[in-house]
Amino acid sequence: MTTEPNVFTRAMVDWLPFVEPVAEADLSERQIAALMDPARIKRDYFRLLARDADALEHRTRTDKDIFYNTDGGAPRAERELAAAAVSRFNGCIYCASVHARFAATYAKREADIDRLLAEGIGADLGERWNAIVAASVALTAIPMTFGPEHVTRLRAAGMDDLAVADVIQGAAFFNWANRLMLSLGGAVIKG
């Protein structure tokens, strides 16, 4: 039995596709290579995206560079915060749960992340995190509403150009990823 979750949470949430993913046994060598992580073979979302191995590989490389590149820039927690804020704004309960868990783990700010999930993008998380949320949501809502004032606010909160770029990339990527995920399936709680 599965049910659709109706609240944002850091708890584990599953995702079920509307379209049948490639069966594990039917994945080609090219599709497996495009997954870039053997654990992804078990996940319906990635096996569904494996139908276009080239696109999946580019998507995965982009994701890994935004969230795992440690050559300066924003701390991992703040990249995850951008993704969680965008996911909360877009209504993607699945992505919000994943990235909220990462943000809470890396920042050790569980109460603030829970406040973002419960209250939404207007929750007061302190100026630096408020600046990240505001910039991420402006870019997500209508990209033209994102402007120099968001960059100025991020810089005033102590971010250098590389950190600002990380926040922008995390937000832009997850705006796209949420819309793709919401189009291809839905969050569920199995039980």
N, C-alpha and C positions, 0 to 999 in steps of 0.2 A: 504494500500500500504506500502511496506517495501523496503528499499534500504540498500545496504551494505555500511558502513562507509569506507572512504578511507584515513582518517587521525586519528592520535591519539589525544585524547581529554579527558578532565576531565568531559565533559558533560555526562549525562545519555545515555547509549547505551543499547539496548535490545539484547537478545540472542534467536535464534530459533534453536531447535534441528532438526537433520536429521532423528532421530528415535523418534517415538511417546512416550512421557513420560506416566507414570501411571496417569490416570485421578484422579483428587482430590477425587471424590466420591468412587473410587476403592482402595484407599490406605488402607492397613491393619493396625491394631494397631501396629504391629511390625515396619512397614515402617514409620508410623507417629512418633513413638518413636525414630527411627534412624535419623530422620530429626533434632531432638533436639531443634528446634526453630519453633513454629507454623507459623511464617511468611514465612518460606521456602516452605510451602505447595503451595503457589501461584507461585513459580518459577519453570519453566519447567526443568531447569538443575537438581535441587535437586529431583524433581519427577522422572526424568529419572534415576538418580543414585539410587533411592529407589528400583529399580528392584533387586538390591542386597543390602538388608538392612544391613547386617553385614559389608560389605565394606563401605557403606555410613556412618555408625556409627563410624567406625575407622577413616575415612577421616575427619569427622566433629570434632571428639575429637582432632585430630592432628591439624587441622586448628584453633580451638578455643584455644588450648594451645600455639601455636606459636604466635598468634596475640592478645590474650586477657590475657595471664598470666602476672601478674604485680609483680611477685616475683623477681625483679631485672632484670638485662640484659639490652638489648637495648631499648630505648624509642619506643613506638608504631609507631611513625612517621618513624623511621629508619627501622623497620620491614616491614612497608608498602612500603617504598622506595625500599627495596630489591625486593619485589613482583612486584612493578611497573617497575623496571629496567629489571627484567627477562621477564615480559610480553611485554615490549617494544622490547626487543631483539628477542623474539620468534614470534613477530607479532600478539599477541593476543590483539586486540583492546578492546574487552570487558573487560578482566581482567585488562589491563592497565588503563582503565577509572576508574574502581572501586578503585583500589589501589592508583592511582594518587590522586583521591579525598581524600581518607583517609590520605595519606602522607601530602598533602597540608593543610588539616584541622588540623591535629595534630601538624605539624611543623610550621604552619603559614608562609610557604615559597612557595606561589602560583607561583611566577615568576620562581623559580628554577624548580619546577615540570613541569610547562609549557615548560621550556627550554628542559628538559629531553624528554618530549613528542614530541616536534617539531624537535629538533636537533638529538635526539637519545642518545645512551649510551656514546658517546664521549663528551657530553655537560659538561662544567665546572660548577660544583655545589659547589665548595669549597672542601678542602682536605678530610674532614671526609666523606662527601657524595660521593666524587669521589672514595674513598677507598671502600665504601659499594657497589657502582655500579660495580667497577672493580672486586671485589671478587664475587659478585653475577653472573656477566656475565661469568667470567672464569669457575665457577662451572657449569653454564648452557651450555656453548658452547661445551666444552669437559671436563668432570670432572677431567681428569688427568692434565689439565692445571692449576687447582686450587692447590696452594701449600703454603708452609711456608711463602713465600714472601707476600702473600695476608693477612695472619694472622698477620705478622709483621707490615704491613701497617695499618691494622685495629687497632692494639694495639698502634701504634705510633699516631694514630688519637684520642686516648683516650679511647679505648674500652677495657673492661676487658674480661676475658674468657667467662663469661656468655653472654655478649653482642655479642661477636664474634659468639658464638654458635647460638644466636637468628638470626643473619644475615644469617648464613649458612643454618639454618633450614628454614627460610622464603624463601630463594632463591631456595633451593632444592625442597621444597614443591610446589612452584609455577612453577618451571620447569615442574614437573609432572602434576600439575593441568592445566597449559596452554595446554599441549599436549593432555590431556584428553578432555578438552573443545573444542579445535580446531578439534578434531577427531569426536566429537559428534554433532557439530552444528556450527553456525556462528553468528557473530555480525551483528545486523541490527538496523536501525533507522526506527521507525514506524511513519507514518504520512500521 
